[in-house]
Amino acid sequence: MKSNKSAVRYATALLELATEHNKVELIEQDILQLLKTAEEVHDFQVFLNSPLIIIDKKIAVIKQIFTDFNQTTIDFLSLVTQNGRETVMIDIAKQFISLLKAQRGIVPITIISAQQLEDNTKQSILSKISAAITGTAEITEQIDADLIGGFIVRMGDHQIDASVATQLKRLKQQFV
């Protein structure tokens, strides 16, 4: 819980800094590259989480890996590392993107279904939830065969679970 709070605080500070210096798009690209690197190279997260590597070495390696980053981003990542928060650097980056989307009025919506939804079904779901959101919907679809049928819609902290698997679990609990 503490790491999430600190990630939000650092991400908020970075967004304010980026806005103040009119470098939001540049820093956004840097942060997206950082997230892509963390996703593609597992050793990068191991490196960040390692207590055996001294802070100065971590900062030097970050500067060496991300030579094309804006100086503001490099300075921020160095500050995060200097403050001993490099273990939550990826969380900070995710929170930054989330805050940036919220600032732009983009609402991320994830639709999880057992199989690929037909377009008319997808449109029906979106039309029903569009009344509950203000802003532009950013739709992500995921397939999870464990749902058996139906779907789950996630919008921030809200979740609508209309999956067959959940309905079966509820039935089982009623009978037990």
C-alpha positions as CSV (number, residue, x, y, z in Angstrom):
1,M,0.0,0.0,0.0
2,K,2.8,2.4,0.8
3,S,4.5,1.8,-2.5
4,N,1.3,2.6,-4.3
5,K,0.8,5.9,-2.4
6,S,4.4,6.9,-3.1
7,A,4.0,5.9,-6.8
8,V,1.0,8.2,-7.1
9,R,2.8,11.0,-5.4
10,Y,5.9,10.7,-7.6
11,A,3.7,10.4,-10.7
12,T,1.7,13.4,-9.8
13,A,4.9,15.4,-9.2
14,L,6.3,14.3,-12.6
15,L,3.0,15.3,-14.4
16,E,3.1,18.7,-12.7
17,L,6.7,19.1,-13.7
18,A,6.1,18.1,-17.3
19,T,3.1,20.4,-17.5
20,E,5.0,23.3,-16.0
21,H,7.9,22.9,-18.5
22,N,5.6,22.1,-21.5
23,K,7.2,18.7,-22.0
24,V,4.2,16.5,-21.4
25,E,4.5,14.7,-24.8
26,L,8.3,14.3,-24.5
27,I,8.1,12.8,-21.0
28,E,5.1,10.7,-22.0
29,Q,7.2,9.1,-24.7
30,D,10.1,8.5,-22.3
31,I,7.8,6.9,-19.7
32,L,6.2,4.7,-22.4
33,Q,9.7,3.6,-23.5
34,L,10.6,2.8,-19.8
35,L,7.4,0.7,-19.5
36,K,8.2,-1.1,-22.7
37,T,11.8,-1.8,-21.6
38,A,10.5,-3.2,-18.2
39,E,8.0,-5.4,-20.0
40,E,10.4,-6.8,-22.6
41,V,13.5,-7.1,-20.4
42,H,12.8,-8.9,-17.2
43,D,16.4,-8.3,-16.0
44,F,15.7,-4.6,-15.9
45,Q,13.2,-5.0,-13.1
46,V,15.5,-7.4,-11.3
47,F,18.2,-4.7,-11.6
48,L,15.9,-2.0,-10.1
49,N,14.9,-4.3,-7.2
50,S,18.4,-5.5,-6.4
51,P,19.6,-4.2,-3.0
52,L,23.1,-5.4,-3.9
53,I,23.6,-2.7,-6.5
54,I,24.6,0.7,-5.1
55,I,22.5,3.7,-6.0
56,D,25.2,5.5,-7.9
57,K,25.6,2.5,-10.2
58,K,21.9,2.2,-10.7
59,I,21.7,5.9,-11.8
60,A,24.7,5.4,-14.1
61,V,23.1,2.4,-15.7
62,I,19.8,4.2,-16.2
63,K,21.5,7.1,-17.8
64,Q,23.4,4.7,-20.1
65,I,20.3,2.7,-21.1
66,F,18.1,5.7,-21.8
67,T,20.5,8.0,-23.6
68,D,17.7,9.3,-25.8
69,F,15.5,10.4,-22.9
70,N,14.7,14.0,-22.2
71,Q,17.0,15.5,-19.5
72,T,14.0,16.2,-17.3
73,T,13.0,12.5,-17.3
74,I,16.6,11.4,-16.6
75,D,16.8,13.8,-13.7
76,F,13.4,12.6,-12.4
77,L,14.5,8.9,-12.6
78,S,17.8,9.8,-10.9
79,L,15.9,11.5,-8.1
80,V,13.6,8.5,-7.7
81,T,16.6,6.2,-7.4
82,Q,18.5,8.6,-5.1
83,N,15.5,8.6,-2.8
84,G,15.6,4.8,-2.7
85,R,12.3,4.4,-4.6
86,E,13.7,2.6,-7.7
87,T,11.7,-0.5,-6.7
88,V,8.5,1.4,-7.5
89,M,9.8,3.1,-10.6
90,I,7.6,1.0,-12.9
91,D,4.5,1.7,-10.7
92,I,5.3,5.4,-10.9
93,A,5.5,5.1,-14.7
94,K,2.1,3.3,-14.8
95,Q,0.5,5.9,-12.5
96,F,1.9,8.7,-14.6
97,I,0.2,7.3,-17.7
98,S,-3.0,6.8,-15.8
99,L,-2.9,10.3,-14.5
100,L,-2.2,11.7,-17.9
101,K,-5.1,9.8,-19.4
102,A,-7.4,11.1,-16.7
103,Q,-6.1,14.7,-17.4
104,R,-6.9,14.2,-21.1
105,G,-10.4,12.8,-20.2
106,I,-9.6,9.3,-21.4
107,V,-11.4,6.5,-19.5
108,P,-9.8,3.1,-19.8
109,I,-12.3,0.3,-20.1
110,T,-11.4,-3.4,-20.3
111,I,-13.8,-5.9,-21.6
112,I,-12.9,-9.5,-20.7
113,S,-14.8,-12.3,-22.4
114,A,-14.6,-16.0,-22.9
115,Q,-14.2,-15.6,-26.7
116,Q,-14.0,-12.7,-29.2
117,L,-17.2,-10.6,-28.9
118,E,-19.2,-9.8,-32.0
119,D,-19.3,-6.1,-32.9
120,N,-23.0,-5.7,-32.2
121,T,-22.6,-7.3,-28.7
122,K,-19.6,-5.0,-28.0
123,Q,-21.6,-1.9,-29.2
124,S,-24.5,-2.9,-26.9
125,I,-22.2,-3.2,-23.9
126,L,-20.5,0.1,-24.7
127,S,-23.7,2.0,-25.2
128,K,-24.9,0.9,-21.8
129,I,-21.7,1.9,-20.0
130,S,-21.1,5.1,-22.0
131,A,-23.8,6.9,-19.9
132,A,-21.8,6.2,-16.8
133,I,-18.6,7.8,-18.1
134,T,-17.5,11.3,-18.9
135,G,-14.8,11.5,-21.4
136,T,-13.5,9.4,-24.2
137,A,-13.5,5.6,-23.8
138,E,-10.3,3.7,-24.4
139,I,-11.4,0.1,-25.0
140,T,-9.1,-2.9,-24.3
141,E,-10.4,-6.4,-25.0
142,Q,-9.1,-9.6,-23.3
143,I,-9.9,-13.2,-23.8
144,D,-10.2,-15.5,-20.7
145,A,-11.6,-19.0,-21.5
146,D,-12.1,-19.6,-17.7
147,L,-15.1,-17.3,-17.8
148,I,-17.0,-20.0,-19.8
149,G,-19.3,-17.4,-21.2
150,G,-20.5,-13.8,-20.6
151,F,-18.2,-10.9,-19.9
152,I,-16.5,-8.7,-17.3
153,V,-16.2,-4.9,-17.7
154,R,-13.6,-3.0,-15.7
155,M,-13.6,0.8,-15.5
156,G,-11.2,2.1,-13.0
157,D,-12.3,0.9,-9.6
158,H,-15.7,-0.4,-10.9
159,Q,-16.3,-3.9,-12.2
160,I,-19.4,-5.4,-13.8
161,D,-19.2,-9.2,-13.7
162,A,-21.7,-10.9,-16.0
163,S,-19.7,-14.1,-16.5
164,V,-21.1,-17.6,-16.4
165,A,-18.2,-18.7,-14.1
166,T,-19.3,-16.1,-11.5
167,Q,-22.9,-17.1,-11.8
168,L,-22.0,-20.7,-11.2
169,K,-20.0,-19.8,-8.2
170,R,-22.9,-17.9,-6.7
171,L,-25.2,-20.9,-7.3
172,K,-22.7,-23.2,-5.6
173,Q,-22.5,-20.9,-2.6
174,Q,-26.3,-20.8,-2.3
175,F,-26.6,-24.6,-2.3
176,V,-23.7,-25.2,0.1
